[in-house]
């Protein structure tokens, strides 16, 4: 975002050289290319793998789309302006550039706020979380976030424009100096201080709940699978890390904007500080995919699968695999002999039980559903093989006990951490 000041007119005799500006421009281009590739990969993974079709991943896709919009549309114009200290484009692009930049920042920070609130409800109020935590609700929330961001960013479109001076042409905020100062306060308060305060309050309350209910949570963890509890903590940690990285990356540009309300001298030092601050802000749009890969094994493995098969369309491959799996399951069911009807009924109960676990697992974000199913699937076979050494009455009694215990266990999963 531009903040009302032009890029030229330094007080120092030796302002930043063209070589220095080209170095920063090259770094920004690399950030843009890496960010577009990484965020596109995030979207492809989310579309291809059904187990990524859950609430947190819907928010992650929203973040990825926002980063792509900023890097693809805004970055080229910003690179040209900061490199040559001249605006070569028309006034409409100037307005759209600043409007889109502010919208992308607001969408990102509002999405992080919603994700943090979701983590708080997910841990502290799990039953309330289940009621609203649906993809349709998240889609509506995303639309509301984009709409609110466009409304809050509308002043950028109406008040930015192009000025022509004797030596340079710039895209700046066309208001009086006093209004420019108020606008800077408005922007940093809206995209940084208020969201950060909400996020800190949510995590403070979350930590207070965890420590004040430590014994209760330990009891829940003992009664729940280790993987289940670990995945919830992993997703909460991922949201916290992404939010922390955003706060750190946007802190320098915030520190640059606020002091300019008190002095307007254009020095080489301010240029370097502003360039570095913008570099960190741009880097935030490219670093999120690396955070997902570093914090989540499933995302990392799925990225490797996609990159190892670049010739196969992601959506079509997933569709073909699903159709083959359905045909295989139907074929196996038709080939079962009728004389084993009792065994079929038992297998149906077990399969339904596994399906229930799979559906519950979708509530967890970035969950390894395939590993979960494999762990559950091995237990019935072990028990059935062991039952061959007992009488028929013992087999029936033990099988019924196992099935009912498993169903009760799955019902309890949604309330555990």
C-alpha angles and dihedrals in degrees: 000000000000115000105204099278125106121235097236137055100077120186091218116084092222105052122175112305125233089252090057092049091049090053091055091043092052091050091051092050091053090049091051094049094046092046095050092049094045096046092045088054089052091055093046091051091049092052097043102047118058093204087066090059095098138109103272091045090053087058090046090053088051090054091048093051090049092051092049092051091051097043096043100041108025104033099065093055093043092051092052094046096048093043099051098023089228135102109231098175136077129269095259092060089047091056094043092047095056093039093051093044092054092044092053092050092048093047090051096049095042090050090052090050091052091047091052092049088048090054090051093051091042092060105029101035107025096165093052088047093057092053097061102020098103131127091242091055091047090050090053090047090052091052090050090050092053092046094050091046091053091050094049092045095049093098088065091061096047100041104039121087147141124280124196118211131174094266107020146022118219142182104229144148107281101212138100118282093254091052090049090057091050091048092053090052089048093052099047092043093050100044101031122014101042096043092044091051091052092048093049091049092051094050092044090054090044093053091045090053093048095050095041092050098038096129092047092049091048089056090052092050092051091054094045130069116270093234092051094053092042093053093053090052090046093055092046089051091048093053090047092050094047090049092047092050090051091051093050095044093051096041095084094052089047090052088051096050098048099054092049087073088071103041135020102193111137109218134165089247091058090051092053092045092048092047092050091045092052090047091059091046092051091045090060090066091055102039100063095080089053090052091052091050093046096047101038127054095194093056090047093050093047091051089053090050092052095046091048090056105041094153095062120083109241097222096041093048092053091047092051092048091050093049092049091050092050092049091049092051092049091049092051092050093050093049095055111111118239093232089072094056093127091055090047092055090050091049091049090054091049092046091050088048091053090046090054090053090049092052091049089049090060087067087066116079123235088002123168097233094170091057090047092053093047091053092051095041095058095056099064092050092051091050094045091050091049091050092064088080094059136069123270092256091053091049092053094047095046093045092051091049092051094048095048092045091051093050092050089048093054092049088056094050096081092059097050130088 
